[in-house]
Amino acid sequence: MEAGGRNSRKIGASPLVFALCDVYNSGNRKKRQRDRWKIEDERGLTMNRTCVAIYLPTDEKENYHGKPLILQNVMFCPVLTWCTRAWAARGVQRFFLVGECSEAILSCFPEGADIRQGTEADWRAHAKELMDEGWRIEESKEPVMPLGNLMISFHSMTELNQLQVACHDSVITQLQSRGVRVMDPNTAYIDPRVEVGEGTIILPNTILRGETVIGRDCEILVLDCPTRGVDIGVKAAMYQLIYQMKKAGKTIIMISEELPELLGMSDRLLILKDGVASGEFSRSEDLDENTIIEVMI
C-alpha cells in the first residue's frame, strides 16, 4: 500500500501575531522534494538512501483516552507527526508501516511521502530487497520523540508530559535560528507544523496551531489587543515596534479596549457599536477619552 499525507493547508495567523511578511506557500518546496526523489529513482541513485520501519501499536492497553501514545498531542501536534517531520528533514526517503494503519496514522506524514504498509514478514522481505540495493534500514519499535538530533523513547503519558517543555523550547529555538523574533518565548505556544518566514515577530501570548503558514512583507497588519496581559516594559517595546512599522509604510489596524492606548497610537479612530460605525475621529490634541465614551454609549 502506498499513501500520502494530508493535502489541505491553512493559511493565517493568530490575532496576537503580526508578521513583517507576506503569506507564502510551501507547496513548491514539497514539489521540488518529490521531483528530486523521482530524478534519483530514474538515475538509480539509491546509495545512502534510508527507509524507516515504524511498528504500529497493537495492544489496546497502550491507548490513552482512546488514542495510542504515538497519536497523543504535544504542542497541538501528534507525536508521530513530530517524528515523521524530523525523519524527513534528516533525509529519510521511505517509510514502512508494520501493522494495521488508519487515516489518523497516515495524516501524520508529509504530503507526497513514500509510504509502504504490511505485516512484519512483508517488512523483512522488503528490507532485504532494499539492503541489497544499498539502502540504510532503521526501525522504530517503540514511541519516540525527536529532540534536536536525538530520538528520545518514552513509554507512558507521564514520560511524554516530561518532554513537553523541551519540545516547546526546541520549536522556539528553531524559529529563532531562522530569523524569527519571539518577544516572550515563555508565553508563545507554536505547533511545529507552523511555517514562519524570516523577519516575523511573534507577540507574547501567541498560540499558532495546525499547518499555518506565515511569510514575508505584509502591508496590512491587524493587531487584536496586542498588549493585553503584558508588563509595562514589554508594552513599551511593542509600542515602539508598531511605530517603526508605521514609519516603514505599513497599514496597521489596532483593536483595543484601552482608550489611552488608542488615543496615543492611532492616527484615525473608528468606533463600532452593534456592528455599525457610530463614530470616527482623527488624531487631535483636543480629543480625549470623554469625547470617545459619549459616542460609545
C-alpha positions in Angstrom: 0.0 0.0 0.0 1.3 3.5 -0.8 -0.3 6.6 0.6 0.5 10.3 1.0 -0.2 12.8 3.8 -2.9 15.5 4.0 -3.5 17.7 1.0 -5.1 20.7 2.8 -3.3 23.6 4.3 -4.5 26.5 6.3 -3.1 30.0 5.8 -3.5 32.5 8.5 -2.2 33.9 11.7 -3.2 34.3 15.3 -4.8 37.6 16.2 -1.9 38.2 18.5 0.7 37.7 15.9 1.9 40.3 13.4 4.3 39.4 10.7 6.7 41.5 8.7 6.0 39.1 5.9 3.5 38.1 3.3 1.9 34.7 3.1 3.9 32.1 1.1 3.1 28.5 0.2 5.5 25.6 0.9 3.9 23.6 -2.0 6.8 24.4 -4.3 9.3 23.1 -1.7 7.4 19.9 -1.4 7.1 19.6 -5.2 10.9 20.0 -5.5 11.4 17.3 -2.9 9.1 14.9 -4.8 10.9 15.8 -8.1 14.3 15.1 -6.5 13.1 11.7 -5.4 11.8 11.0 -8.9 15.1 12.1 -10.5 17.1 9.9 -8.1 14.9 7.0 -8.9 15.4 7.5 -12.7 19.2 7.7 -12.2 19.3 4.7 -9.9 20.9 6.8 -7.1 20.0 4.5 -4.2 23.2 4.8 -2.2 22.8 6.4 1.2 19.0 6.3 1.0 17.2 5.5 4.2 13.9 3.6 5.0 12.4 3.7 8.4 10.1 1.0 9.6 7.5 2.1 12.2 5.9 -0.6 14.3 2.3 0.4 14.9 0.8 -0.2 18.4 -1.3 -3.4 18.7 -2.1 -3.5 22.4 -5.2 -1.5 23.4 -3.6 -1.1 26.9 -1.2 1.3 25.2 -4.1 3.7 24.4 -4.8 6.8 26.5 -8.2 8.4 26.1 -8.8 6.2 23.0 -5.5 7.1 21.3 -2.2 5.3 21.2 0.9 7.2 22.5 2.1 8.0 19.0 -1.0 9.9 18.3 -1.0 11.9 21.6 -0.6 15.7 21.0 2.4 17.7 22.1 2.2 21.4 21.4 -1.1 20.6 19.4 0.8 18.2 17.2 0.7 14.3 17.2 3.9 12.6 18.4 4.1 10.7 15.1 4.0 13.9 13.1 6.9 15.3 15.1 8.8 12.1 14.2 8.0 11.9 10.5 8.9 15.6 10.1 12.2 15.0 11.9 13.0 11.9 9.8 12.1 13.7 6.5 14.3 16.7 7.5 17.1 14.2 8.0 16.7 12.8 4.5 14.6 9.6 5.1 13.1 8.8 1.7 10.7 5.9 2.6 8.5 4.8 5.5 7.2 1.3 6.1 4.3 0.9 8.5 4.3 -2.5 10.2 0.8 -3.4 11.3 -2.7 -2.1 10.8 -2.8 1.6 10.0 -5.6 4.2 10.0 -6.3 7.6 8.4 -5.1 9.2 11.6 -1.8 7.5 11.2 -1.4 8.4 7.5 -2.3 12.0 8.2 0.9 12.3 10.3 3.2 12.0 7.2 4.4 14.8 5.0 2.4 15.3 1.8 3.9 13.1 -1.0 5.9 10.9 1.3 6.7 7.4 0.1 4.8 5.1 2.5 4.5 1.3 2.3 2.5 -0.9 4.7 2.3 -4.5 5.5 3.0 -7.3 8.1 6.3 -7.8 9.8 7.0 -10.6 7.3 6.3 -8.1 4.5 8.7 -5.7 6.1 11.5 -8.3 6.4 11.2 -9.2 2.8 11.2 -5.5 1.7 14.1 -4.6 4.0 16.2 -7.4 2.4 15.5 -6.0 -1.1 16.4 -2.5 0.0 19.7 -3.6 1.7 20.6 -5.5 -1.5 20.2 -2.1 -3.3 22.3 -0.3 -0.8 19.6 1.3 1.3 20.1 2.0 5.0 17.5 0.5 7.3 16.2 1.9 10.6 13.4 0.5 12.8 11.2 2.3 15.4 9.6 -0.3 17.6 8.5 2.0 20.5 7.2 5.5 20.8 9.9 8.1 20.4 10.1 11.9 20.4 12.6 14.0 18.4 14.7 16.5 20.4 17.5 18.0 18.4 19.4 15.2 16.7 18.1 12.6 19.2 15.1 10.4 19.3 14.0 10.0 22.9 11.9 6.9 23.8 9.0 7.1 26.2 6.5 4.5 27.5 3.8 6.5 29.2 1.9 9.8 29.3 3.8 10.7 32.4 7.1 10.4 30.5 5.7 12.2 27.4 4.5 15.1 29.6 8.0 15.4 31.0 9.3 16.0 27.4 6.8 18.8 26.6 8.9 21.6 28.0 11.9 20.5 25.9 9.7 20.2 22.9 8.4 23.7 23.4 11.9 25.1 23.7 13.1 23.2 20.6 10.4 24.8 18.5 11.2 28.3 19.7 15.0 27.7 19.2 14.4 26.6 15.6 12.3 29.6 14.8 14.8 32.0 16.3 17.6 30.3 14.3 15.6 31.1 11.1 15.4 34.8 11.9 12.0 34.8 13.7 11.8 37.2 16.7 9.8 35.7 19.6 9.2 38.5 22.1 8.3 36.3 25.0 9.3 32.6 24.4 7.7 31.5 27.7 4.1 32.5 26.6 4.4 31.6 22.9 3.0 28.1 22.0 3.6 27.2 18.4 2.8 24.0 16.7 5.9 22.5 15.0 3.9 22.3 11.7 3.6 26.1 11.5 5.9 27.6 9.0 7.1 31.1 9.9 9.1 33.3 7.5 12.3 35.2 8.3 11.6 38.6 9.9 8.3 37.6 11.5 7.7 38.9 15.0 5.7 36.8 17.4 4.0 38.7 20.2 3.5 37.5 23.8 0.7 35.0 24.5 0.7 33.9 20.9 -0.8 30.5 20.0 -0.3 29.1 16.5 -1.5 25.7 15.6 -2.1 23.5 12.6 -0.4 23.9 9.2 -0.4 27.7 9.3 2.0 29.5 7.0 3.3 33.0 7.6 5.6 34.6 5.1 7.2 38.0 4.3 6.3 41.7 3.7 2.8 42.1 4.8 1.4 45.6 4.0 -1.6 45.4 6.3 -1.3 44.3 9.9 -4.2 43.5 12.2 -3.4 43.7 15.9 -6.1 42.4 18.2 -5.5 43.6 21.8 -1.7 43.2 21.3 -0.7 44.5 24.7 -3.2 42.6 26.8 -1.6 40.7 29.7 2.0 42.0 29.2 4.0 44.1 31.6 4.9 47.8 31.2 8.4 47.1 29.7 7.1 44.7 27.0 4.2 47.1 26.3 6.6 50.0 25.7 8.8 47.8 23.4 5.7 46.8 21.4 4.6 50.4 21.0 8.0 51.3 19.6 7.9 48.4 17.2 4.4 49.4 16.0 5.6 53.0 15.5 8.6 51.7 13.5 6.3 49.6 11.2 4.1 52.7 10.7 7.2 54.7 9.6 8.1 51.9 7.2 4.8 52.4 5.4 2.7 49.6 6.9 -1.0 50.0 7.4 -1.9 48.9 10.9 -5.4 48.1 12.2 -5.3 48.0 16.0 -8.3 46.6 18.0 -8.1 47.5 21.7 -10.2 48.0 24.8 -7.7 50.5 26.3 -8.7 54.1 25.3 -5.3 55.7 26.3 -3.6 53.2 24.0 -5.9 54.0 21.1 -5.5 57.8 21.7 -1.8 57.5 21.9 -1.2 55.2 18.9 -4.0 56.0 16.4 -4.0 58.5 13.5 -7.6 57.7 12.9 -10.1 56.1 15.3 -13.3 54.3 14.4 -15.9 53.2 16.9 -18.1 50.2 16.2 -21.3 49.7 18.1 -23.6 46.7 17.3 -21.6 46.1 14.1 -22.1 49.6 12.8 -19.6 52.5 12.7 -21.0 55.0 15.3 -18.2 57.5 15.3 -14.9 58.4 13.7 -12.1 60.7 14.9 -8.8 61.9 13.6 -5.7 62.5 15.8 -6.1 65.7 17.7 -4.8 67.3 20.9 -8.4 68.2 21.8 -9.6 64.5 21.5 -10.0 62.9 24.9 -11.5 59.8 26.5 -14.8 61.6 27.5 -15.5 62.5 23.9 -15.0 58.9 22.8 -17.1 57.5 25.6 -20.0 59.7 24.7 -20.1 58.1 21.2 -19.6 54.6 22.6 -22.6 54.8 25.0 
